[in-house]
Amino acid sequence: MRSTWPRRLLPARPDAARTVRRWAAFPVAALALALAVTGCTRVETTSPGTVRQEAGKTGTGVFGSVDCRKAKCIALTFDAGPSKNTAQLLDVLKEKQVPATFFLLGRKHIERYPDMVKRMVAEGHEVASHTWSHKILTEIGPEEIREELSRPDDAIERITGRRPTLMRPPQGRTDDTVQGIAREMGLSEVLWSVTAKDYETNDPDVITKRVLDQADRDGIVLLHDVVPGPDSKGYRGTLPAVPGIIDALKQRGFTFVTVPQLLAPGTPQPGAVYRP
């Protein structure tokens, strides 16, 4: 199913920043009206089920080890790594036999932990981009957007021999300009349907509950693989929460897949924005 999703990605350029601060306090109905009046970007997203359905009509494509038309699939994704946590996180995923999708940052992350990037690929995880320095793409110019997207992809390709085809825009903010550049660069954007907001709590039980409360078939779960700075309140509870999240979702009958597996037999299309 295709949908328009205006969350936090409304103003396309810096001169609209004041507007989004005012809209933050609006109720949903008022926000929808404001969007209609101002003409701000409404981003069309495509669900995994739609991708599978369209691919099924042509009879082409490959399912891999899981057919998510039949299995109750869900994708774990981790943003902003690799970090000092990554080896432990990969140990947990290996023990639990769970594949994940990692949206990696370039500066101070990919360049600092190349061995972790290699290990992700070697152990069957999908490696993708979360930009070079986490700049909000809707607030910078086209050339800077290209640099933010190309530099991590270049680094990942040097390390792994594979160039990413997926990216996640920081804070999920995208617009027509970002989509157009992503299309030029052969990249699809991946948003999410489940967030633990692990940046605002260190309590593993809270993080686990938030994920379980939102989890549904074809869900894309947003967590973070990052070591917090001294002033950060969040992320310390994420790694301890992951084993319990996996065990509880398995008990509910979920099968864990990477984002590309979630779309199979369809494949990610450049310029598309995917969200359940």
C-alpha positions in Angstrom: 0.0 0.0 0.0 1.3 3.5 -0.9 0.9 6.3 1.5 2.0 9.8 2.2 3.9 10.4 5.4 4.6 13.9 6.5 6.3 13.2 9.9 9.2 15.5 10.7 10.1 15.9 7.1 7.8 18.7 6.2 9.9 21.8 5.4 12.1 21.1 2.4 14.7 23.8 3.0 16.2 25.9 5.8 13.9 28.9 5.3 11.0 26.8 6.5 12.6 25.8 9.8 10.5 28.3 11.8 7.3 26.7 10.4 8.1 23.2 11.6 8.7 24.4 15.1 5.2 26.0 15.1 3.7 22.8 13.6 5.3 20.6 16.3 2.5 21.7 18.7 -0.4 21.2 16.2 -2.8 18.3 16.6 -2.8 15.9 13.7 -5.9 17.3 12.0 -4.5 20.8 12.1 -1.2 19.6 10.7 -2.9 17.9 7.8 -4.8 21.1 7.0 -1.6 23.2 7.2 0.1 20.8 4.8 -2.8 21.1 2.3 -2.7 24.9 2.5 1.0 25.5 2.3 1.9 22.8 -0.3 4.8 21.5 1.7 6.3 18.2 0.6 4.2 15.0 1.3 6.4 12.0 0.7 4.9 9.0 -0.9 6.1 5.8 0.7 5.7 2.2 -0.5 5.1 -0.8 1.8 7.0 -4.1 1.6 3.7 -5.9 0.8 3.1 -3.7 -2.2 6.6 -4.4 -3.5 6.1 -8.1 -3.1 2.7 -8.0 -4.8 4.0 -6.0 -7.8 6.9 -8.4 -8.2 4.6 -11.4 -8.0 2.6 -10.2 -10.9 5.6 -10.5 -13.2 6.7 -13.8 -11.8 10.3 -12.6 -11.6 12.7 -12.1 -8.6 14.2 -14.3 -5.9 12.8 -15.0 -2.5 16.0 -16.2 -0.9 15.6 -18.2 2.3 12.3 -16.6 3.5 9.0 -16.0 1.7 7.5 -13.1 3.5 4.2 -13.6 1.7 3.8 -16.7 4.0 6.1 -15.9 7.0 5.4 -13.3 9.6 8.4 -11.2 8.8 10.0 -8.3 10.6 13.3 -6.4 10.1 15.6 -5.2 12.8 17.6 -2.1 11.8 20.4 -0.3 13.6 21.4 3.3 13.0 24.5 5.3 13.6 27.2 2.6 14.0 29.5 1.0 14.0 30.7 1.6 17.5 32.3 0.0 20.5 29.0 -1.8 21.0 29.0 -3.5 17.6 31.1 -6.6 18.4 28.7 -7.4 21.3 25.7 -6.7 19.2 26.9 -8.9 16.4 27.6 -11.7 19.0 24.0 -11.5 20.1 22.7 -11.6 16.5 24.9 -14.5 15.7 23.9 -16.5 18.8 20.2 -15.8 18.0 20.7 -16.4 14.3 19.0 -13.1 13.4 20.0 -11.1 10.3 19.7 -7.3 10.6 20.2 -4.2 8.5 22.8 -1.6 9.6 22.6 2.0 8.5 26.1 3.2 9.1 27.6 6.6 9.7 30.8 7.5 7.9 32.7 10.1 10.0 34.0 8.6 13.3 32.2 5.3 12.6 32.9 3.5 9.3 36.4 5.0 9.2 37.1 4.0 12.8 35.7 0.5 12.8 36.2 -1.0 9.3 36.6 -4.5 10.7 33.1 -4.4 12.1 31.8 -3.4 8.7 33.5 -6.4 7.2 32.1 -8.7 9.9 28.6 -7.5 9.3 28.7 -8.5 5.7 30.5 -11.8 6.4 27.8 -12.8 8.9 24.9 -12.1 6.5 23.7 -8.6 7.5 22.8 -5.9 5.1 25.0 -2.8 5.2 23.6 0.5 4.2 24.2 4.3 4.7 23.0 6.7 7.3 25.1 9.6 5.6 28.6 10.7 6.4 28.0 13.1 9.3 24.3 12.9 10.1 23.4 16.2 8.6 19.7 16.8 8.0 19.4 16.4 4.3 16.4 18.6 3.8 18.4 21.5 5.3 21.5 21.4 3.0 22.0 22.0 -0.7 22.1 19.4 -3.5 25.9 19.2 -3.7 26.2 18.7 0.0 23.5 16.0 -0.1 25.5 14.2 -2.7 28.6 14.3 -0.6 26.7 13.1 2.5 25.5 10.1 0.5 28.5 9.3 -1.6 31.2 9.4 1.0 29.9 6.5 3.2 29.0 4.5 0.2 32.6 4.9 -1.2 34.0 3.9 2.2 31.7 0.8 2.5 32.6 -0.3 -1.0 36.3 0.0 -0.3 35.9 -2.1 2.8 33.5 -4.8 1.6 33.6 -4.7 -2.2 29.9 -4.0 -2.3 28.2 -0.6 -2.8 25.1 0.0 -0.7 21.7 0.4 -2.5 19.8 1.5 0.7 20.1 4.6 2.8 18.2 6.1 5.8 18.0 9.9 6.0 18.8 11.3 9.4 15.6 11.7 11.5 13.7 10.3 8.5 13.6 13.7 6.9 13.4 13.6 3.1 11.8 15.6 0.3 11.7 15.7 -3.5 15.3 17.0 -3.8 16.6 14.2 -1.6 14.6 11.6 -3.5 15.8 12.9 -6.8 19.5 12.8 -5.8 19.0 9.3 -4.2 17.5 8.1 -7.5 20.5 9.5 -9.5 22.9 7.7 -7.1 21.0 4.3 -7.2 19.7 4.5 -3.7 16.4 3.7 -2.0 15.3 5.3 1.3 14.2 3.1 4.2 12.1 4.6 7.0 10.5 2.6 9.8 7.3 1.6 11.5 8.6 0.8 15.0 10.8 3.0 17.2 11.8 2.4 20.8 13.0 6.1 21.0 16.1 4.6 22.6 17.7 8.0 22.5 15.5 9.1 25.4 15.8 6.2 27.9 18.4 3.9 29.3 15.9 1.4 30.6 16.0 -1.9 28.6 12.6 -2.9 29.8 11.1 0.4 28.4 12.9 -0.1 25.1 11.7 -3.7 24.9 8.1 -2.8 25.7 8.0 0.0 23.1 9.2 -2.4 20.4 6.8 -5.1 21.3 3.8 -2.7 21.6 4.4 -1.5 18.0 5.6 -4.7 16.3 3.5 -6.0 13.4 3.9 -8.1 10.3 6.3 -6.4 7.8 7.5 -4.1 10.5 10.8 -2.2 10.3 12.3 -1.7 13.8 14.5 1.3 14.4 17.2 0.9 17.1 20.6 2.4 17.5 24.1 0.9 17.5 26.0 3.8 19.0 28.0 4.6 22.1 26.6 7.7 23.7 28.7 10.7 24.5 29.1 11.9 28.1 26.2 14.2 27.9 23.8 11.8 26.1 20.9 10.4 28.0 20.2 7.5 25.7 21.5 4.4 23.9 22.9 2.7 27.0 19.8 0.5 27.3 19.7 -0.6 23.7 22.2 -3.4 23.6 20.9 -5.0 26.8 17.4 -4.9 25.4 18.1 -6.7 22.1 18.2 -10.3 23.3 14.8 -9.9 25.0 13.3 -8.2 22.0 14.4 -11.0 19.8 13.2 -13.8 22.1 9.8 -12.2 22.6 9.2 -11.6 18.9 10.2 -15.1 18.1 7.7 -16.4 20.7 5.1 -14.3 18.8 5.9 -16.1 15.6 8.0 -13.5 13.8 10.7 -14.3 11.4 13.7 -11.9 11.2 14.9 -10.7 7.8 16.9 -7.9 6.3 15.2 -5.1 4.6 15.9 -6.5 1.1 14.5 -9.9 2.2 11.4 -8.1 3.4 10.8 -6.8 -0.1 11.6 -10.0 -2.0 10.9 -11.1 -4.6 10.8 -7.4 -5.4 14.0 -5.4 -5.2 14.7 -1.9 -3.9 14.2 0.8 -6.5 16.3 3.9 -6.7 14.5 7.0 -5.5 11.7 4.9 -3.8 10.9 5.5 -0.1 10.0 2.3 1.8 7.9 2.2 5.0 5.4 -0.4 6.3 
